[in-house]
Amino acid sequence: MNVLKNYINGTWQQSGATESLNVVNPANQNVLAKVPFGPETMKDVQSAVQSAQSAYLEWRNVPVMKRVQVLYHLKSLLEKNKEELARIITQESGKTKGESFGEIQRAIENVEVACGTPMLMAGDVIEDIATGIDEMMVRQPLGVTACITPFNFPSMIVFWFLPYAIATGNAFIVKPSEKVPLTMVKLFELFHELDLPKGLLSMVHGGKDTVDALLDHEQIKAISFVGSTPVARYIYARGTANGKRVQAQGGAKNPIVILPDADIEMSTKIIADSVYGCAGQRCLAASTVITVNDGKGEVKDALYESVKSRTTGYGWDNGTDMGPVITPESKKRIEGLIQKGLDEGANLLIDGRNAKVSGYEKGNFIAPTILENVATDRELIRTEIFGPVMSLLAMQTVDEALSFVNSGNYGNMACLFTGSGASARRFRNEADAGNIGINIGVAAPMAQFPFSGWKDSFFGDLHGQGKHAIEFFTQTKVIIERWPNIWSRKF
């Protein structure tokens, strides 16, 4: 089986790496491809940066109205190839068909928003800031920029950054997850059709060696990252120490609060979709569900009924609600955390361990799981499980629930289900999280808004998407100028 190639200087090039890793279908363990790996990939980064710098010097002088024409073409290519991309996503990440199509749609929406860059990157001018002196602020590109993407969204995440980076005049290098590189390979086949300078878009495979080479290279001016909190902290620390702009999205432990006045039927269905969508492997998956004053257990019973009816299986099969987790190691880790919760005193309301799917017996399947009465003073309640596990807590008051929500280290998302506008207003004002949902289970910002995140869920200042992305990929230049009054001269 051939090892996947890098895309450098507008051509497909073999990596210099002597080692490789298998790219595995998580539903059946079939090897889909091999990806280069090892210290030799650092030379691949050097080559990519060299060609990217040359392309940037050409591209930065292309008028912004012409730069965004490329994005209109890209939007068309993504739409035409949506089904093939979705199949690849499901094959290498395990997502359901609907989740894969939804991910591509979110990518397209970011391309659409980035088409507005001619307005979004406009500067400011004040005439006569002093007598006869004008002052203006313009936005200019940074240079060579790079992105390190996670396994859980093989296509969407890169589009939080890429279209904005090139629309504002930068070059862009992608390091895809070694677990799911095939989607990015297909995307770069589409990028190859765009009218861009050779080297403006590059892809370099690999692992930590590749990442470190990107973080250390002096000509790379900005790094975008999405992944776990420990790695995000590492990326931010090493990147900023080398003088780079860094936006590093970390992990999460997202709470959902259900008040007694919530619509139970609607709420429980939405919450189940939040917890178990993408097999719980997304940074906006609900993890801890808090019922408030549910004395008769109506919400608990409704959640149980909603969860137990969900079907686990191969993602492209019709009727599948949830696919496998990404690796056997992830499966083992998640099942170990379930046992840890039990050891800490939780009750197992639904046990998804040892799930078997006919025809996919080797798959990394864990069925939906509910742990009830998880100890709030033990380790599991603070640990990001990143799998299809709901921790169900019962509390008596809104104050108690809100205090718990704000006590965690993470701050990616917090959601409230209620019929009260006053309760919603208080929650959205006081909850310490960057993305707030009111009767919404996955508070994923549309492309016009930044994908926010607080506390240990984000390291940096400017987030991905929308105006934040435009600001991140540009630097401001202030010009102050005075011109002699030639009209007073006699000619």
N, C-alpha and C positions, 0 to 999 in steps of 0.2 A: 504494500500500500504506500502510495506516494506521500511524502511529507508536504503539508501545505506551504505555499510560497508567500513571501511578503509582497507588498505592492509599493515600490519605491521608484521615484522619478518617472512615473507613468507607465511602468512595466512590471510584470510579474517576475520576481527574482527569488532564487533559491537562497534560503538562509545559510549562514556559515556554521550553524549549530550542528554538533555531532550527535546530540541526543534528541529524543522526541517523546511526547506523551500521547497516549491514545485519547481520541475524542469518542465518548461512549454514549449510546442511546440509553437513557436512564430507565426506559420501560422494558428493555430486554437484554442489556449489556452488549449489544452488537457494537463492534468498533466501526465508527463512521469515517474516521480519518486519523492522521497523525499530525501533531503540531510541533514545530521546532521549540527546543528548550535548552537552556544552559548558558554559560557565560559568554559564548561566542555571539549571542544575540546582541550584545552591547555594540559590536561592530556594525550590525544591521541598523541600529539606532543612529550611529554616526553617519552612515550613508544616507539615511532618510532625512536627517536634519540638514545635511549639506545641500541636497536637492531642494528641500523645502525652503531654505533661506533664499536660494536663487529664484525660486518661483514667487516667493513673497515680494521680493524687490520689484518684480514685474507686475504682480497682481495689485499691489497697493495703489498703483497709479491708474488703474482701470476705474472709470467713473462708477459710483455706487449703483446708478440705474442700470448699467450694463452688468454689474456683478450679480444683481438679483435675478437677471434673466436666466441665469444658470439654475436658480432655485425653482423657477417655473417649470423648466425641463425636468428637474429632479422630481418634482411633485408628480408629473405625468408618468415618469418611469416607475415610481413607487406604486402608483395606482394600477398600472398595467401588470406589475409583477407581484401583486399583493398575495395571490394564492400560493405561488411558489415560495415566497418568503415565509408565509405562515406555516407551510409544511415543514420547512427547514427548522423553524423555531420549535415546533412541536417535536420534531425528530430528535433534536439535540438537547432541548431543555425540559421536555415532558409536558409542556402546557397543553391545555385543551384547545380545540380548534377556535372556539370563540375568544379565548384569551390571546391567542396568537394574532388573530385578525384585529382585535382591539388594540394590541400593542403597536401594530403597524399604523393604524389610524391615528394614534397619538403622535407617532413620528411625523406623519404627513401634516398634522396640525401645526407642529413646530416649524416645518418648512414654510407653511402658509404665513405664519406670523412673521418669520424672518424676511419674507418678501416685502414687508413694510419698513425695512431698514433705512431706506432713503429719508423717511420721516423720523424713525426712532433714534437715529444717530445725529440728528440735527443739532447744531451748536446754538450759542447765544451771542447777541451783539447789543451793546449799548453805545449809542453815539454821544459824544461830548461828555464822557465820564469826567473830564475836566475840560476847560475851554480849549477847543480845537483838537482834543485828543479823543480817539475812539478806542473801545476795548471789545474784544471778542474772544469767545471760547469755541474751539473746534475739537472734534473727536478724531483721532488717528489710530490706525491699527497698532498692535503690539509687535507683531513679527511671527515667529514660529510658535505655535501653541500645540498642546497635546491633551489627549483624553485616555483614561484608563477605565475600562468598562467592566461591569459585573456579569455574572452568569445568569441572573434571574430575569433580565430583560435584554436579550441578545441584540435587538434592533432599536428599541425606543430610547434608551438612555443616551446613546451617542447623539441623538437629534435634539437633546436639551442644549447641546453645545455647537455641533458642527455647522449647521446652517447659519447661525449667528456669527461664528468665527470667520467663515469665508465671505459672508455678506459685508462684514465690516473691514475686510481687506487682509485678513491673516492667512497664513498657511496652517495646516492642521494634520497632526499625526495621531492615529488611533492604535492603541494596544488593546485588542479584544481579550476577553477572558479565555484562557486556554481550555476551559471546559466547554465553551460554546462558540468556537470561532467561525463555524461554517456560515452562519447568517451574515457575519461581517464580510466574509469572502464574497458572498453573493451581492451584498451591497456595493462592494468595491468594483465588481463587474459592471454594475449600473453606473457608478461614479465615472468609470472609464469612458462612458459614452458622453460625458459632459464636456463642454468646451472650456477647459481649464488649462492653465500652464502645467507642464509636466512637473510633478513634485509637490504641487500645492496640497494635494490630499495623499497621505501615505498610510500604510498599515504595516505594523511590525509585530510579529508574534513573539511569544515567550512568556516567562514568569517573572520572578523577582529581579533577576539580572536586567531584564529589559526595563522594568519599572525604575530601578535605580539609575540606569543610564539616562532615562528621560528626566528624572528628578535632578540629576547632576549636570546635565549638559548646559553650558552657559548660554547657548543661543536659543534655548527654549525659554520663553518668557512667561508662560502660564500653563498650569496643570488643572484639569478637571477630573474628578474622581467620584465614583459611587461604589460603596461596599460596606464592610463591617466597620464598627467604631475603632477597634484597635489598629486596623490598617489605615483608616482615614486619618487617625491621629499621627501615624507614622508618615504618611504622604504629606500632610500639612507641615509637620515639623521639618522634614528633610527638604521639602520644596521651598518653604519660606526661608530656611537657613541659607539656601542658594540664591536668594533674592527673587524668587518667582512669585507671581500671583497664584494662589491656590484656592480652589473651592472643593471641599472634600465632604461629601455626604456620607454619614455613618449609619449605624444601626438604629433599632427602635424597639420599644416595648409599648405598643399603642393601646391605651385604655378606651373603653366605651362604657358610658354610663346610661342606664335605662331608668327613667323616672316612672312612677305609677300611672301618670297620665299619658304615657306614650301609646301609640297604636301598636298593640302587641303583635298582631299578625304581620303587619308590614315590617316592623322593627326587627323581628327575629329572622325573617327571611333575608333582609339586607345584612344583618350582622353575620349570619352564617356565610353569606357570599364574601364578606370582608375577611373573616377568619380563615376560610378554606380556599379562597381563590388563589390560583398559582401555587397550590399546596402549602399555603402559608409562607411562601418564599418571596415576599415583597416587603419593602420597607414601610408600606402603608397597610399591612395586614393588621387587623385587630388581634390583640393577643390576650388582653385581660378584659373580661366583661363583668361589669358591676351592676347588679340589680339593687335598686333603692326601695326599701319598704315593700318587698315582694312577699308579704306574709303568707299568702295562700300558695305560693310557688307557681303562679300562672305563667310568669315570664320564663322561669326555669323549665317548666313542662313544654312550653312552646318552642324553646330553643332545642330541647331534646328531640322533639318530633321533627323539627326542621333539619337538624343535623343527621339524624339516623337514616333519613331517606336519600341522602346524597350518594351518588354512585362514583366509585373510584375505578379508574381503568386507563386504557391507552388514550391519550389526548385527542387523537384524530377520529376516534370512534364516536359516532352519534350517541348521545345520551350520557356521555361521560361528564361528570361534574368536576372531577379533580384527578389530576395525573400524579406521577411519581415525584419524589424529591430527587435532587440532582445526582447524588452519588451514594454508593453503599455506606460510605463513611458518614454522610449526613444522616442517613436512615438510622445507623447505629447510635449516633450522637443524640438524635431526637428521642429515640426509644429509651436511651439512658436518662434523659431529662424527665421523661414521663415517670420512670421508676424513681427518680430523685424526688419528684413531687409527692409520690406515694410514701416514700420514706420520711418525708417531712410532714406527713399527716393528712394529705389530701385524699379525697374520695374519687374513685374512677367511675364517672357517670357513663361514659362511652369509651371503650378501649379499641383503638385503631391499630394496635400492634399486630404483627404477624398477618397482615392483610395479604390475601392471595388473589391474583387476577388470572382467570383462565386464558391460556395462551401466552401469558407474560409472567410466568412463574419466577423468573430471575429479576424482575423489575424491582425498583426501590420504592415499593408502595407502602404507605402508611395511611390507613383510613382515618376519617375525621375522629378526633379524640376530644373528650371534655373531662377536665379535672375540676372537681368541685371543692370549695372551701380550702383553696391553696393558702398556706400560711403566709401572712403578710410580713412576717419578720424573719423569713428564711430566704435562702439563696434563689430558689426557682422563680419567685415572683419578680426578681430584678434581672433575670437572665433572658436574653433574647433567644427564643427557641428556634425561630425561623423555620417553622414547620406547621403542620395542620393540627395544632393543639390549642384549645381554648381553656384558659383559666377562669373559672366562674366564681365570683365573690358576691356575698350578700352583705349590704350595709343598710343602715337605718335612716340616714339623713343625707341631704345634698351636701352639707358641710363636710361630713365624713368622707364622702366620695370625692369631692373636689380636693380635699386635703391629701387624699391618697394619690390622685392624679398628679398633683404638683410635687409629690415627694420623690418621684423617680429621677434617675440620672438622664434618661432620654427625653427628648421633646420634639419628636417628629410629627405626631398626630394625636389628637384627642377628640372624641366624638360624644355627642349627647343626643339621646332620643327622648322627646318630650312633646307635649301639646301646648306648652306654656311659653309664650313669647318672653315673659320676664325671666324665666329660668334659662332660656336660650341666651338671652342678652348677658346675663351674669356669667354664664359658662364661657361664652366666647371672649369675654373681657378678662376673666380671671384665670382660665386654664393656661398653664405654662407649656404651650406647644406651638410650633410654627404653622401647622395646618390644622384647622378646626372644622369639624363636620357637625352640622345640626340636622338630625334625621337623615344623615348621610354616613354610610359605613366605610367608604374609602374616599377621604377628602383629598383627592388628587387634583392639584390645580390645573386648569386649562392652560394651553400654551401661552396665553396672554399674560399669565401671572407667574411669579417666581415659585419654584418648588422649594418652599421654605423648610426650615428645620432649626430647632433650638438645642441648647445644652449639648450633650454628648452625641446628638444626631447630626451635627453639622460643625465643620471647622472652616472658618472663612468669614467673608463679609457679604459677598454677592453670590446669589444662588443661580441655578440654571433656569432657562426659559425667559421669554419676554424681555422687558426693559433691563432686568438684572443682567441678562446675558449680553446685551448690547454694551452695557457699562463695563462688564468684566473684560470683554475682548477689545476695548478701546482705552486709550489714554488721552486725557484732556491736555490741550495746549492753549494757553492764554496769550493773546497777541495784543499789545498796546501800541498804538501808532499815531503819529502826528505828521501832517503834511503841510508844507508851506503854502500860503494862500497865493497861488500863482496868478489868480484873477486880478490881484491888485497891481501886478506889474504892467508896465507899458511895453507893448510889442511894436 
